[in-house]
Amino acid sequence: MKIHEYQAKELLKESGVPVPKGNHAFTVDEADEVAKNLKTELIVVKAQIHAGGRGKGGGVKLAHSFEEVKQHASNILGMTLITHQTGPEGKVVRRLLVEEGVAIATELYAGIVLDRSKNQFVFMVSTEGGVEIEKVAAQSPEKIIKEWIDPGLGLTDFQARNLAYSLGLAGDQAKNASKTFLSLWNAFEKSDCSLAEINPLVVTESGNVLALDAKMNFDDNALYRQPQINEMRDLSEELESEIEASKHNLNYIKLGGNVGCMVNGAGLAMATMDIIKLSGGEPANFLDVGGVASAETVARGFQIILSDPAVKSILINIFGGIVRCDRVAQGVIDALSQMDVEVPVIIRLEGTNAKEAANLLENSDLDFIVATSFQDGAEKAVRAAIRIES
Amino acid sequence: MSILVDGNTRVVVQGITGKEGSFHTTQMIEYNTNIVAGVTPGKGGQKFLNIPIFNTVKESKERTDANTSVIFVPPPFAADAIMEAAASGLGLVVCITEGVPASDMVKVKNFLNGTNTTLVGPNCPGVITPEKGKIGIMPGFIHSPGNIGVISRSGTLTYEAVDQLTKQGLGQSTCIGIGGDPIIGSNFVDLLTLFAHDDGTDGVILIGEIGGTAEEEAAEWVVKNHFTKPIVAFIAGQTAPPGRRMGHAGAIIASGKGTAEEKMKALKKAGITVVDSPSEIGITMKDIIDERNSD
């Protein structure tokens, strides 16, 4: 799960990471009020969306007067911000962060991620702050300094010092930085974070260490024990069809193509997308209906897939294991007889009771195309979509 | 021959009285798996399908000589259940549970260091040695005994591959679903090591997916250790968009890393046969085995 920068900064502040003074605003008036309370000359108005690269896209503006704050707030609120992380369709800005401007002396980077090959979290810092850290990692990996975190101990004091001094900091700045790193780890650990980034972490001209930006993602599997984080979920950042799917325990991700697919199991669902592409088509979505493909889940699946007007054919690919294919076939028949599906439906069922399932489908008076193999199903679905498009 | 599961496997089911646990215990027994005990704290002394239930894994091992555990407990308790099984000295622990927090698994992996326990999963279909034992939730009937090992990060896609093998007349030595989470017990390398030493395995199917670097590590290991048995690999998620979690917690292209393209490239470089299409897994292995036999 993702949260906004202002929410991340609230969490970091609670754990003792220094952040600029500021607050969020949903309206121009609120932005004005926050600005007035800051009692500072330089004010930053920042668009809050779940994507990076906001500055380049025109979502971060400096203001020198309250008039300017209002001007920027009114321009940014409601704008569709397009960055390298939003995709070409962009994201509508509904929230702002208004905070004090800071005189920056140095820009650094600090972050924590899960190192999957070492089975530990890793704390990373770099002197190359303010730029995309992926680029630094690719071009000059030696500029990223790492400390792996022992799960029994957490980030230790000496590791935090190693990180701070490796950045070339000295005196109070090094002390402040290492304290900040320990606080960041605390914030990370207690909220079941999966990724935290402060980019840039700045040293101000007056010598303070400050988190100028903040990004925190959370482990979906741990949300059951993180009520505070759960409350920070911003549904307006997610696609309606994806929210609807998650309510029914379906895993749906919208893609750009026109061949819809409904599959049981995540790996098989990805493989089905792949084979659609290999057969000359473009998958419209990822949809894992899980183990129980009942009439109800199948009907929901159809509704969600068809909410995307680009879909021109639907491939159902089920490998029946414990779930019997004849039950799935009955589910598809029940769902289709109750709803209007105007695009061709191609069905491929394999596994437990596949023959009985084929009989059920053939003897129903509904209009499906039955596929004889995985490959055959993909080809038929792609051909059907092309026919409809032309 | 086989790996992990054979005729000596004696299974304790953790969470045997739960909905999933009881259903799949019945299924495993139908496959003639030797289930010797169940564990549900507070239900010790009771029985399920004539199988004795104990309060703790330790007690179940002392009383029934169980050597393998399969875990069906809900996600908040799964990490503790794995550690309990390992602390009780069980050699193999298979965790089926989906939804275990990653930070819990980081602690589990640390705990397992220095024990002799092999963990498979979590979030996996389990391990099967056809006609010897099924420790998990896969449909037993699609499998047939033979000489091909299967290692996969997926569930139903593994069934798809196994079904293709069986239809090509290629039976399986052991099939392992290693799980779709970012932190898992056994990885490709751990299991390739076991298959390398198994006389009953002549070839290996490797099914990976986007996210992480486990496939790249497998490729590197194969080269370094001169693994000579043929491997046929498929990577799911060639069309997956970056930054989105594709169903499995571990199936995500993060910061441009973990793409199918990178993985396929690394595997090919290691001399592994990589198929583009998931429908060609079985036939490709069949061709390779036939060619080897005709030499």
Interface residues (C-beta under 8 A of the other chain):
Chain A: Q85 V113 L114 R116 S117 N119 Q120 F121 I133 E134 A137 D150 P151 G152 E189 D192 S194 L195 D219 D220 N221 A222 Y224 R225 N251 I253 L255 V263 N264 G265 A266 G267 L268 A269 M270 A271 T272 M273 D274 I275 I276 K277 L278 P283 F286 D288 F319 G320 G321 I322 E350 G351 T352 S373 F374 Q375 A378
Chain B: Q27 P75 P76 G99 V100 P101 A102 S103 D104 M105 V106 K107 K109 N110 I137 M138 P139 F141 I142 S152 R153 S154 G155 T156 L157 T158 Y159 E160 D163 G180 P182 I183 I207 E209 I210 G211 G212 T213 A214 E217 F234 A236 G237 Q238 T239 A240 P241 G243 R244 R245 M246 G247 H248 A249 G250 A251 A254 S255 G256 A260 D276 S277 P278 S279
